Amino acid sequence: MTLLSGIDLEAELRQVEAHWTPRVVGRVNDQYVKVAKLLGELVWHAHDAEDEMFIVVSGRLRIQLPDDQEVVLTPGQFYIVPRGVQHNPVADEEVHIVLIETVTTAHTGDVIVEGTVPVERQLGNLYRTDANT
């Protein structure tokens, strides 16, 4: 019998060097599983065709929403931003997260800023096809 290993999220997060730079660590059907470190705020944006799931591993994440609404997430909590909803993630302290997004989700939706990271760069050479086994 061959013993397989699971993906160690903490180890994967240690590989993330820059804030707001998601790193693909797996794929489930048409969804990427990504890890990221956040600090500060990204940019108001929406994903017109996709929902986006934020899962907090460590720290405290605020997700600003329209009409002065806000979701605050702590470790072990998640929130799904529905498709088409403007949102702005804010990390007042460093936050480690897992993102679950379709493979077509653009980092900052239709808003392009200096910190926008294309999916190809999120994949880099770090994505292992054996992560699916």
FENUR-V116281 format. One record per residue. RES is the residue in three letters. SS is DSSP state (h for helix, s for strand, l for the rest). PHI is phi as a letter, one per 30 degrees, with the letter a starting at -180 (NA if undefined). BURIAL is I if it has 9 or more other ideal C-beta (glycine too) atoms within 8 Angstrom, else O. Layout:
res=[RES & RES]
ss=[SS & SS]
phi=[PHI & PHI]
burial=[BURIAL & BURIAL]
//
This chain:
res=[MET & THR & LEU & LEU & SER & GLY & ILE & ASP & LEU & GLU & ALA & GLU & LEU & ARG & GLN & VAL & GLU & ALA & HIS & TRP & THR & PRO & ARG & VAL & VAL & GLY & ARG & VAL & ASN & ASP & GLN & TYR & VAL & LYS & VAL & ALA & LYS & LEU & LEU & GLY & GLU & LEU & VAL & TRP & HIS & ALA & HIS & ASP & ALA & GLU & ASP & GLU & MET & PHE & ILE & VAL & VAL & SER & GLY & ARG & LEU & ARG & ILE & GLN & LEU & PRO & ASP & ASP & GLN & GLU & VAL & VAL & LEU & THR & PRO & GLY & GLN & PHE & TYR & ILE & VAL & PRO & ARG & GLY & VAL & GLN & HIS & ASN & PRO & VAL & ALA & ASP & GLU & GLU & VAL & HIS & ILE & VAL & LEU & ILE & GLU & THR & VAL & THR & THR & ALA & HIS & THR & GLY & ASP & VAL & ILE & VAL & GLU & GLY & THR & VAL & PRO & VAL & GLU & ARG & GLN & LEU & GLY & ASN & LEU & TYR & ARG & THR & ASP & ALA & ASN & THR]
ss=[l & l & l & l & l & l & l & l & h & h & h & h & h & h & l & l & l & l & l & l & l & l & s & s & s & s & s & s & l & l & s & s & s & s & s & s & s & s & s & s & s & l & l & l & s & l & l & l & l & l & l & s & s & s & s & s & s & s & l & s & s & s & s & s & s & l & l & l & s & s & s & s & s & s & l & l & l & s & s & s & s & l & l & l & l & l & s & s & s & s & s & s & s & s & s & s & s & s & s & s & s & s & l & l & l & l & l & l & l & l & l & l & l & l & l & l & l & l & h & h & h & h & h & l & l & l & l & l & h & h & h & h & l]
phi=[NA & c & c & c & c & d & d & c & d & d & d & d & d & d & d & d & c & c & d & i & b & e & b & d & b & a & b & b & h & c & c & c & c & b & c & a & c & b & a & i & b & d & a & d & a & b & c & d & c & b & d & b & c & c & b & d & c & a & j & b & c & c & c & d & b & e & i & h & d & a & c & c & c & c & e & j & c & b & b & c & d & d & e & i & c & d & a & b & d & b & b & d & b & d & b & c & b & c & c & b & b & d & d & c & d & d & e & c & h & c & c & c & b & e & d & d & c & d & e & e & d & d & d & h & c & d & d & c & d & d & d & d & c]
burial=[O & O & O & O & O & O & I & O & I & O & O & I & I & O & O & I & O & O & I & I & I & I & I & I & I & I & I & O & O & O & I & I & I & I & I & I & I & I & I & O & O & I & I & O & I & I & I & O & O & I & O & I & I & I & I & I & I & O & I & I & I & I & I & I & I & O & O & O & O & O & O & O & I & O & O & O & O & O & I & O & I & O & I & O & I & O & I & I & I & I & I & O & O & I & I & I & I & I & I & I & I & O & I & O & I & I & I & I & I & O & I & O & O & O & O & I & I & O & I & O & O & I & O & O & O & I & I & O & O & O & I & O & O]
//
